[in-house]
Amino acid sequence: MDSSSIPDCVDKWVNNIHEQNVHHEKESIANSGPHLGMQFESEAVAYEFYNDYSKRIGFGIRREYGNKSRIDGVLTSRRFTCFKEGARVVDKRRQPTAESRAETRTGCTARMVISLDRKIGKY
């Protein structure tokens, strides 16, 4: 083995270790739950992350609330909640029916809130 092939072997070895660490880091983030300090490139990426997480846990989500800037129309915050969050309001338009539909809102409190950090351009 000549001395010129040693640096190539070391470079390949270091790159392989780096790729394994990056893959492991992405995998652990994907398998972890939401926590304070997480950063997302966009609202859509945050929704996808929380939706994947909620499916693994066993519930569905919906976009409950969004706040847009009046100046430039950019979404500044968003709340994702369990689809069973809240309670059904009484419908005043109709007479009570003999058979009411099953209750779908059960007051679940699972949620994730994101806010835009304008300094770094991430949620």
DRENTORKOL-3810 file (N, C-alpha, C; in nm, 4 decimals):
REM DRENTORKOL-3810
@n.u->0.0859; n.v->-0.1169; n.w->0.0000; ca.u->0.0000; ca.v->0.0000; ca.w->0.0000; c.u->0.0904; c.v->0.1231; c.w->0.0000
@n.u->0.0721; n.v->0.2136; n.w->-0.0959; ca.u->0.1553; ca.v->0.3327; ca.w->-0.0996; c.u->0.0944; c.v->0.4426; c.w->-0.0138
@n.u->0.1722; n.v->0.5465; n.w->0.0118; ca.u->0.1291; ca.v->0.6527; ca.w->0.1034; c.u->0.0171; c.v->0.7386; c.w->0.0465
@n.u->-0.0006; n.v->0.7404; n.w->-0.0865; ca.u->-0.1070; ca.v->0.8223; ca.w->-0.1447; c.u->-0.2448; c.v->0.7589; c.w->-0.1264
@n.u->-0.2531; n.v->0.6282; n.w->-0.1093; ca.u->-0.3837; ca.v->0.5634; ca.w->-0.0918; c.u->-0.4334; c.v->0.5708; c.w->0.0517
@n.u->-0.3454; n.v->0.5974; n.w->0.1471; ca.u->-0.3863; ca.v->0.6079; ca.w->0.2879; c.u->-0.4809; c.v->0.7263; c.w->0.3082
@n.u->-0.4486; n.v->0.8471; n.w->0.2576; ca.u->-0.5442; ca.v->0.9575; ca.w->0.2754; c.u->-0.6793; c.v->0.9290; c.w->0.2104
@n.u->-0.6802; n.v->0.8601; n.w->0.0962; ca.u->-0.8065; ca.v->0.8257; ca.w->0.0316; c.u->-0.8896; c.v->0.7335; c.w->0.1202
@n.u->-0.8240; n.v->0.6353; n.w->0.1807; ca.u->-0.8944; ca.v->0.5432; ca.w->0.2706; c.u->-0.9499; c.v->0.6178; c.w->0.3911
@n.u->-0.8694; n.v->0.7083; n.w->0.4466; ca.u->-0.9133; ca.v->0.7854; ca.w->0.5633; c.u->-1.0322; c.v->0.8740; c.w->0.5248
@n.u->-1.0252; n.v->0.9391; n.w->0.4083; ca.u->-1.1362; ca.v->1.0235; ca.w->0.3629; c.u->-1.2643; c.v->0.9426; c.w->0.3463
@n.u->-1.2533; n.v->0.8251; n.w->0.2853; ca.u->-1.3711; ca.v->0.7399; ca.w->0.2660; c.u->-1.4278; c.v->0.6961; c.w->0.4006
@n.u->-1.3398; n.v->0.6611; n.w->0.4933; ca.u->-1.3810; ca.v->0.6167; ca.w->0.6256; c.u->-1.4528; c.v->0.7297; c.w->0.6995
@n.u->-1.3953; n.v->0.8509; n.w->0.6955; ca.u->-1.4554; ca.v->0.9665; ca.w->0.7626; c.u->-1.5895; c.v->1.0007; c.w->0.6985
@n.u->-1.5967; n.v->1.0011; n.w->0.5661; ca.u->-1.7230; ca.v->1.0299; ca.w->0.4980; c.u->-1.8299; c.v->0.9270; c.w->0.5316
@n.u->-1.7910; n.v->0.7999; n.w->0.5412; ca.u->-1.8852; ca.v->0.6939; ca.w->0.5762; c.u->-1.9403; c.v->0.7161; c.w->0.7169
@n.u->-1.8534; n.v->0.7504; n.w->0.8110; ca.u->-1.8976; ca.v->0.7764; ca.w->0.9490; c.u->-1.9915; c.v->0.8964; c.w->0.9510
@n.u->-1.9563; n.v->1.0021; n.w->0.8763; ca.u->-2.0409; ca.v->1.1217; ca.w->0.8711; c.u->-2.1793; c.v->1.0883; c.w->0.8145
@n.u->-2.1842; n.v->1.0120; n.w->0.7074; ca.u->-2.3122; ca.v->0.9747; ca.w->0.6465; c.u->-2.3968; c.v->0.8920; c.w->0.7428
@n.u->-2.3326; n.v->0.8017; n.w->0.8171; ca.u->-2.4066; ca.v->0.7206; ca.w->0.9143; c.u->-2.4635; c.v->0.8088; c.w->1.0248
@n.u->-2.3855; n.v->0.9071; n.w->1.0713; ca.u->-2.4326; ca.v->0.9968; ca.w->1.1772; c.u->-2.5477; c.v->1.0834; c.w->1.1288
@n.u->-2.5374; n.v->1.1369; n.w->1.0072; ca.u->-2.6449; ca.v->1.2193; ca.w->0.9519; c.u->-2.7708; c.v->1.1355; c.w->0.9365
@n.u->-2.7570; n.v->1.0128; n.w->0.8835; ca.u->-2.8726; ca.v->0.9246; ca.w->0.8665; c.u->-2.9350; c.v->0.8923; c.w->1.0022
@n.u->-2.8521; n.v->0.8626; n.w->1.1023; ca.u->-2.9019; ca.v->0.8299; ca.w->1.2359; c.u->-2.9733; c.v->0.9503; c.w->1.2974
@n.u->-2.9174; n.v->1.0715; n.w->1.2773; ca.u->-2.9776; ca.v->1.1927; ca.w->1.3316; c.u->-3.1139; c.v->1.2181; c.w->1.2679
@n.u->-3.1231; n.v->1.2047; n.w->1.1351; ca.u->-3.2510; ca.v->1.2239; ca.w->1.0670; c.u->-3.3524; c.v->1.1205; c.w->1.1134
@n.u->-3.3070; n.v->0.9969; n.w->1.1303; ca.u->-3.3958; ca.v->0.8892; ca.w->1.1738; c.u->-3.4464; c.v->0.9144; c.w->1.3152
@n.u->-3.3579; n.v->0.9606; n.w->1.4054; ca.u->-3.4001; ca.v->0.9840; ca.w->1.5434; c.u->-3.4949; c.v->1.1026; c.w->1.5522
@n.u->-3.4742; n.v->1.2063; n.w->1.4683; ca.u->-3.5673; ca.v->1.3198; ca.w->1.4666; c.u->-3.7030; c.v->1.2739; c.w->1.4151
@n.u->-3.7024; n.v->1.1931; n.w->1.3099; ca.u->-3.8283; ca.v->1.1446; ca.w->1.2528; c.u->-3.9034; c.v->1.0559; c.w->1.3507
@n.u->-3.8323; n.v->0.9824; n.w->1.4340; ca.u->-3.8968; ca.v->0.8915; ca.w->1.5282; c.u->-3.9255; c.v->0.9557; c.w->1.6630
@n.u->-3.8785; n.v->1.0779; n.w->1.6844; ca.u->-3.9030; ca.v->1.1434; ca.w->1.8121; c.u->-4.0351; c.v->1.2189; c.w->1.8074
@n.u->-4.0783; n.v->1.2590; n.w->1.9232; ca.u->-4.1994; ca.v->1.3393; ca.w->1.9301; c.u->-4.1640; c.v->1.4862; c.w->1.9246
@n.u->-4.2635; n.v->1.5708; n.w->1.9125; ca.u->-4.2385; ca.v->1.7149; ca.w->1.9100; c.u->-4.1844; c.v->1.7629; c.w->2.0440
@n.u->-4.0935; n.v->1.8585; n.w->2.0407; ca.u->-4.0389; ca.v->1.9164; ca.w->2.1628; c.u->-4.0002; c.v->2.0621; c.w->2.1368
@n.u->-3.9869; n.v->2.1382; n.w->2.2439; ca.u->-3.9509; ca.v->2.2795; ca.w->2.2319; c.u->-3.8163; c.v->2.2939; c.w->2.1630
@n.u->-3.8045; n.v->2.3947; n.w->2.0807; ca.u->-3.6781; ca.v->2.4233; ca.w->2.0141; c.u->-3.6643; c.v->2.3603; c.w->1.8765
@n.u->-3.7611; n.v->2.2807; n.w->1.8346; ca.u->-3.7536; ca.v->2.2220; ca.w->1.7005; c.u->-3.7674; c.v->2.3341; c.w->1.5981
@n.u->-3.7040; n.v->2.3155; n.w->1.4816; ca.u->-3.7129; ca.v->2.4142; ca.w->1.3750; c.u->-3.7618; c.v->2.3473; c.w->1.2473
@n.u->-3.8488; n.v->2.4183; n.w->1.1763; ca.u->-3.9046; ca.v->2.3678; ca.w->1.0515; c.u->-3.8871; c.v->2.4730; c.w->0.9432
@n.u->-3.8597; n.v->2.4285; n.w->0.8221; ca.u->-3.8397; ca.v->2.5188; ca.w->0.7085; c.u->-3.9689; c.v->2.5894; c.w->0.6681
@n.u->-4.0823; n.v->2.5216; n.w->0.6862; ca.u->-4.2104; ca.v->2.5791; ca.w->0.6459; c.u->-4.3229; c.v->2.5200; c.w->0.7295
@n.u->-4.4406; n.v->2.5790; n.w->0.7163; ca.u->-4.5590; ca.v->2.5279; ca.w->0.7855; c.u->-4.5938; c.v->2.3889; c.w->0.7341
@n.u->-4.5744; n.v->2.3664; n.w->0.6050; ca.u->-4.6055; ca.v->2.2364; ca.w->0.5450; c.u->-4.5153; c.v->2.1266; c.w->0.6011
@n.u->-4.3886; n.v->2.1580; n.w->0.6233; ca.u->-4.2946; ca.v->2.0600; ca.w->0.6803; c.u->-4.3338; c.v->2.0296; c.w->0.8244
@n.u->-4.3722; n.v->2.1308; n.w->0.9006; ca.u->-4.4164; ca.v->2.1099; ca.w->1.0389; c.u->-4.5420; c.v->2.0239; c.w->1.0427
@n.u->-4.6369; n.v->2.0508; n.w->0.9518; ca.u->-4.7600; ca.v->1.9723; ca.w->0.9449; c.u->-4.7279; c.v->1.8264; c.w->0.9125
@n.u->-4.6401; n.v->1.8053; n.w->0.8166; ca.u->-4.6024; ca.v->1.6688; ca.w->0.7782; c.u->-4.5378; c.v->1.5952; c.w->0.8956
@n.u->-4.4481; n.v->1.6648; n.w->0.9676; ca.u->-4.3836; ca.v->1.6035; ca.w->1.0842; c.u->-4.4874; c.v->1.5635; c.w->1.1891
@n.u->-4.5763; n.v->1.6570; n.w->1.2263; ca.u->-4.6730; ca.v->1.6284; ca.w->1.3317; c.u->-4.7752; c.v->1.5248; c.w->1.2863
@n.u->-4.8113; n.v->1.5264; n.w->1.1603; ca.u->-4.9043; ca.v->1.4279; ca.w->1.1066; c.u->-4.8427; c.v->1.2877; c.w->1.1126
@n.u->-4.7154; n.v->1.2754; n.w->1.0728; ca.u->-4.6467; ca.v->1.1456; ca.w->1.0814; c.u->-4.6383; c.v->1.0987; c.w->1.2263
@n.u->-4.6031; n.v->1.1909; n.w->1.3165; ca.u->-4.5951; ca.v->1.1579; ca.w->1.4590; c.u->-4.7314; c.v->1.1119; c.w->1.5109
@n.u->-4.8371; n.v->1.1857; n.w->1.4778; ca.u->-4.9700; ca.v->1.1513; ca.w->1.5300; c.u->-5.0170; c.v->1.0160; c.w->1.4777
@n.u->-4.9830; n.v->0.9835; n.w->1.3541; ca.u->-5.0210; ca.v->0.8523; ca.w->1.2997; c.u->-4.9528; c.v->0.7401; c.w->1.3769
@n.u->-4.8242; n.v->0.7602; n.w->1.4127; ca.u->-4.7529; ca.v->0.6575; ca.w->1.4902; c.u->-4.8155; c.v->0.6397; c.w->1.6281
@n.u->-4.8608; n.v->0.7494; n.w->1.6886; ca.u->-4.9199; ca.v->0.7443; ca.w->1.8220; c.u->-5.0636; c.v->0.6913; c.w->1.8160
@n.u->-5.1361; n.v->0.7280; n.w->1.7098; ca.u->-5.2713; ca.v->0.6749; ca.w->1.6941; c.u->-5.3822; c.v->0.7771; c.w->1.6919
@n.u->-5.3549; n.v->0.8982; n.w->1.6452; ca.u->-5.4620; ca.v->0.9962; ca.w->1.6306; c.u->-5.4378; c.v->1.0791; c.w->1.5050
@n.u->-5.5402; n.v->1.1487; n.w->1.4612; ca.u->-5.5306; ca.v->1.2347; ca.w->1.3443; c.u->-5.5224; c.v->1.3801; c.w->1.3881
@n.u->-5.4786; n.v->1.4671; n.w->1.2978; ca.u->-5.4667; ca.v->1.6083; ca.w->1.3332; c.u->-5.5385; c.v->1.6957; c.w->1.2311
@n.u->-5.5564; n.v->1.8219; n.w->1.2699; ca.u->-5.6112; ca.v->1.9217; ca.w->1.1789; c.u->-5.5436; c.v->2.0551; c.w->1.2092
@n.u->-5.5493; n.v->2.1440; n.w->1.1116; ca.u->-5.4980; ca.v->2.2790; ca.w->1.1314; c.u->-5.6082; c.v->2.3579; c.w->1.2004
@n.u->-5.5879; n.v->2.3924; n.w->1.3267; ca.u->-5.6944; ca.v->2.4594; ca.w->1.3998; c.u->-5.6900; c.v->2.6103; c.w->1.3814
@n.u->-5.5753; n.v->2.6691; n.w->1.3900; ca.u->-5.5670; ca.v->2.8144; ca.w->1.3946; c.u->-5.4432; c.v->2.8609; c.w->1.3208
@n.u->-5.4535; n.v->2.9690; n.w->1.2485; ca.u->-5.3387; ca.v->3.0293; ca.w->1.1824; c.u->-5.3445; c.v->3.1792; c.w->1.1965
@n.u->-5.2302; n.v->3.2414; n.w->1.2174; ca.u->-5.2239; ca.v->3.3852; ca.w->1.2319; c.u->-5.1330; c.v->3.4405; c.w->1.1224
@n.u->-5.1843; n.v->3.5323; n.w->1.0409; ca.u->-5.1064; ca.v->3.5929; ca.w->0.9328; c.u->-5.0747; c.v->3.7375; c.w->0.9664
@n.u->-4.9593; n.v->3.7819; n.w->0.9203; ca.u->-4.9188; ca.v->3.9203; ca.w->0.9372; c.u->-5.0065; c.v->4.0102; c.w->0.8515
@n.u->-5.0509; n.v->4.1212; n.w->0.9071; ca.u->-5.1309; ca.v->4.2169; ca.w->0.8299; c.u->-5.0438; c.v->4.2948; c.w->0.7323
@n.u->-4.9153; n.v->4.3019; n.w->0.7614; ca.u->-4.8237; ca.v->4.3799; ca.w->0.6778; c.u->-4.7923; c.v->4.3086; c.w->0.5469
@n.u->-4.7451; n.v->4.1835; n.w->0.5575; ca.u->-4.7024; ca.v->4.1135; ca.w->0.4359; c.u->-4.7776; c.v->3.9841; c.w->0.4081
@n.u->-4.8743; n.v->3.9475; n.w->0.4915; ca.u->-4.9559; ca.v->3.8292; ca.w->0.4670; c.u->-4.8873; c.v->3.6967; c.w->0.4956
@n.u->-4.7707; n.v->3.6995; n.w->0.5606; ca.u->-4.6958; ca.v->3.5777; ca.w->0.5910; c.u->-4.7556; c.v->3.5114; c.w->0.7149
@n.u->-4.7675; n.v->3.3790; n.w->0.7104; ca.u->-4.8167; ca.v->3.3035; ca.w->0.8252; c.u->-4.7147; c.v->3.3139; c.w->0.9385
@n.u->-4.7550; n.v->3.3689; n.w->1.0527; ca.u->-4.6618; ca.v->3.3881; ca.w->1.1634; c.u->-4.6764; c.v->3.2827; c.w->1.2721
@n.u->-4.7924; n.v->3.2200; n.w->1.2822; ca.u->-4.8086; ca.v->3.1113; ca.w->1.3786; c.u->-4.9207; c.v->3.0187; c.w->1.3326
@n.u->-4.9151; n.v->2.8963; n.w->1.3805; ca.u->-5.0137; ca.v->2.7947; ca.w->1.3431; c.u->-5.0273; c.v->2.6973; c.w->1.4594
@n.u->-5.1511; n.v->2.6535; n.w->1.4848; ca.u->-5.1763; ca.v->2.5520; ca.w->1.5871; c.u->-5.2327; c.v->2.4288; c.w->1.5181
@n.u->-5.1678; n.v->2.3150; n.w->1.5420; ca.u->-5.2169; ca.v->2.1849; ca.w->1.4957; c.u->-5.2761; c.v->2.1145; c.w->1.6169
@n.u->-5.3964; n.v->2.0597; n.w->1.6024; ca.u->-5.4594; ca.v->1.9910; ca.w->1.7151; c.u->-5.5084; c.v->1.8534; c.w->1.6729
@n.u->-5.5372; n.v->1.7725; n.w->1.7737; ca.u->-5.6011; ca.v->1.6438; ca.w->1.7504; c.u->-5.7362; c.v->1.6708; c.w->1.6856
@n.u->-5.7766; n.v->1.5876; n.w->1.5923; ca.u->-5.9049; ca.v->1.6110; ca.w->1.5256; c.u->-6.0225; c.v->1.5958; c.w->1.6205
@n.u->-5.9999; n.v->1.5411; n.w->1.7402; ca.u->-6.1077; ca.v->1.5279; ca.w->1.8384; c.u->-6.1057; c.v->1.6387; c.w->1.9427
@n.u->-6.0237; n.v->1.7415; n.w->1.9212; ca.u->-6.0136; ca.v->1.8527; ca.w->2.0155; c.u->-6.1430; c.v->1.9322; c.w->2.0167
@n.u->-6.1793; n.v->1.9839; n.w->2.1333; ca.u->-6.2969; ca.v->2.0688; ca.w->2.1436; c.u->-6.4247; c.v->1.9923; c.w->2.1714
@n.u->-6.5354; n.v->2.0615; n.w->2.1568; ca.u->-6.6679; ca.v->2.0017; ca.w->2.1783; c.u->-6.7625; c.v->2.0543; c.w->2.0715
@n.u->-6.8568; n.v->1.9745; n.w->2.0350; ca.u->-6.9546; ca.v->2.0154; ca.w->1.9345; c.u->-7.0456; c.v->2.1219; c.w->1.9932
@n.u->-7.0696; n.v->2.2247; n.w->1.9154; ca.u->-7.1603; ca.v->2.3298; ca.w->1.9607; c.u->-7.3030; c.v->2.2882; c.w->1.9277
@n.u->-7.3961; n.v->2.3407; n.w->2.0018; ca.u->-7.5368; ca.v->2.3100; ca.w->1.9799; c.u->-7.5834; c.v->2.3807; c.w->1.8537
@n.u->-7.6477; n.v->2.3065; n.w->1.7655; ca.u->-7.7001; ca.v->2.3618; ca.w->1.6419; c.u->-7.8372; c.v->2.4217; c.w->1.6702
@n.u->-7.8490; n.v->2.5534; n.w->1.6579; ca.u->-7.9734; ca.v->2.6224; ca.w->1.6905; c.u->-8.0705; c.v->2.6267; c.w->1.5733
@n.u->-8.0268; n.v->2.5831; n.w->1.4565; ca.u->-8.1108; ca.v->2.5949; ca.w->1.3376; c.u->-8.2196; c.v->2.4886; c.w->1.3291
@n.u->-8.1950; n.v->2.3722; n.w->1.3838; ca.u->-8.2892; ca.v->2.2617; ca.w->1.3661; c.u->-8.3491; c.v->2.2167; c.w->1.4994
@n.u->-8.4600; n.v->2.1454; n.w->1.4856; ca.u->-8.5210; ca.v->2.0820; ca.w->1.6016; c.u->-8.4365; c.v->1.9607; c.w->1.6387
@n.u->-8.4326; n.v->1.9236; n.w->1.7645; ca.u->-8.3580; ca.v->1.8033; ca.w->1.8029; c.u->-8.4104; c.v->1.6805; c.w->1.7273
@n.u->-8.3211; n.v->1.5984; n.w->1.6818; ca.u->-8.3598; ca.v->1.4780; ca.w->1.6080; c.u->-8.3666; c.v->1.3602; c.w->1.7030
@n.u->-8.4380; n.v->1.2588; n.w->1.6606; ca.u->-8.4530; ca.v->1.1395; ca.w->1.7439; c.u->-8.3186; c.v->1.0689; c.w->1.7627
@n.u->-8.2430; n.v->1.0626; n.w->1.6551; ca.u->-8.1132; ca.v->0.9957; ca.w->1.6627; c.u->-8.0034; c.v->1.0956; c.w->1.6285
@n.u->-7.9297; n.v->1.1345; n.w->1.7303; ca.u->-7.8203; ca.v->1.2280; ca.w->1.7043; c.u->-7.6965; c.v->1.1508; c.w->1.6595
@n.u->-7.6108; n.v->1.2186; n.w->1.5879; ca.u->-7.4882; ca.v->1.1553; ca.w->1.5407; c.u->-7.3932; c.v->1.1282; c.w->1.6561
@n.u->-7.3025; n.v->1.0355; n.w->1.6341; ca.u->-7.2035; ca.v->1.0030; ca.w->1.7364; c.u->-7.1152; c.v->1.1245; c.w->1.7627
@n.u->-7.0737; n.v->1.1388; n.w->1.8851; ca.u->-6.9882; ca.v->1.2507; ca.w->1.9238; c.u->-6.8472; c.v->1.2277; c.w->1.8699
@n.u->-6.7970; n.v->1.3222; n.w->1.7918; ca.u->-6.6631; ca.v->1.3088; ca.w->1.7346; c.u->-6.5620; c.v->1.3974; c.w->1.8055
@n.u->-6.6085; n.v->1.5008; n.w->1.8728; ca.u->-6.5194; ca.v->1.5889; ca.w->1.9473; c.u->-6.5234; c.v->1.5483; c.w->2.0940
@n.u->-6.4082; n.v->1.5078; n.w->2.1453; ca.u->-6.4046; ca.v->1.4552; ca.w->2.2819; c.u->-6.3194; c.v->1.5384; c.w->2.3768
@n.u->-6.2669; n.v->1.6515; n.w->2.3312; ca.u->-6.1878; ca.v->1.7370; ca.w->2.4186; c.u->-6.0414; c.v->1.6973; c.w->2.4281
@n.u->-5.9899; n.v->1.6232; n.w->2.3331; ca.u->-5.8495; ca.v->1.5836; ca.w->2.3345; c.u->-5.7609; c.v->1.7086; c.w->2.3370
@n.u->-5.6562; n.v->1.7071; n.w->2.4160; ca.u->-5.5716; ca.v->1.8253; ca.w->2.4312; c.u->-5.4378; c.v->1.8148; c.w->2.3576
@n.u->-5.4183; n.v->1.7116; n.w->2.2768; ca.u->-5.2932; ca.v->1.6987; ca.w->2.2015; c.u->-5.2835; c.v->1.8110; c.w->2.0997
@n.u->-5.1703; n.v->1.8819; n.w->2.1003; ca.u->-5.1515; ca.v->1.9895; ca.w->2.0037; c.u->-5.0048; c.v->2.0274; c.w->1.9899
@n.u->-4.9743; n.v->2.0949; n.w->1.8795; ca.u->-4.8411; ca.v->2.1491; ca.w->1.8559; c.u->-4.8586; c.v->2.2877; c.w->1.7957
@n.u->-4.7840; n.v->2.3838; n.w->1.8475; ca.u->-4.7917; ca.v->2.5207; ca.w->1.8002; c.u->-4.6561; c.v->2.5597; c.w->1.7419
@n.u->-4.6583; n.v->2.6252; n.w->1.6247; ca.u->-4.5350; ca.v->2.6756; ca.w->1.5649; c.u->-4.5462; c.v->2.8267; c.w->1.5493
@n.u->-4.4335; n.v->2.8950; n.w->1.5592; ca.u->-4.4280; ca.v->3.0397; ca.w->1.5394; c.u->-4.3091; c.v->3.0715; c.w->1.4507
@n.u->-4.3261; n.v->3.1686; n.w->1.3632; ca.u->-4.2205; ca.v->3.2085; ca.w->1.2721; c.u->-4.1171; c.v->3.2933; c.w->1.3447
@n.u->-3.9895; n.v->3.2544; n.w->1.3319; ca.u->-3.8779; ca.v->3.3356; ca.w->1.3804; c.u->-3.8248; c.v->3.4099; c.w->1.2585
@n.u->-3.8592; n.v->3.5354; n.w->1.2455; ca.u->-3.8226; ca.v->3.6123; ca.w->1.1257; c.u->-3.6723; c.v->3.6309; c.w->1.1102
@n.u->-3.5974; n.v->3.6225; n.w->1.2202; ca.u->-3.4522; ca.v->3.6401; ca.w->1.2121; c.u->-3.3866; c.v->3.5287; c.w->1.1308
@n.u->-3.4372; n.v->3.4070; n.w->1.1481; ca.u->-3.3771; ca.v->3.2933; ca.w->1.0762; c.u->-3.4692; c.v->3.2394; c.w->0.9670
@n.u->-3.5921; n.v->3.2883; n.w->0.9626; ca.u->-3.6856; ca.v->3.2456; ca.w->0.8574; c.u->-3.7382; c.v->3.1054; c.w->0.8730
@n.u->-3.7433; n.v->3.0558; n.w->0.9982; ca.u->-3.7936; ca.v->2.9206; ca.w->1.0242; c.u->-3.8997; c.v->2.9252; c.w->1.1312
@n.u->-3.9792; n.v->2.8175; n.w->1.1352; ca.u->-4.0823; ca.v->2.8037; ca.w->1.2381; c.u->-4.0271; c.v->2.7212; c.w->1.3526
END
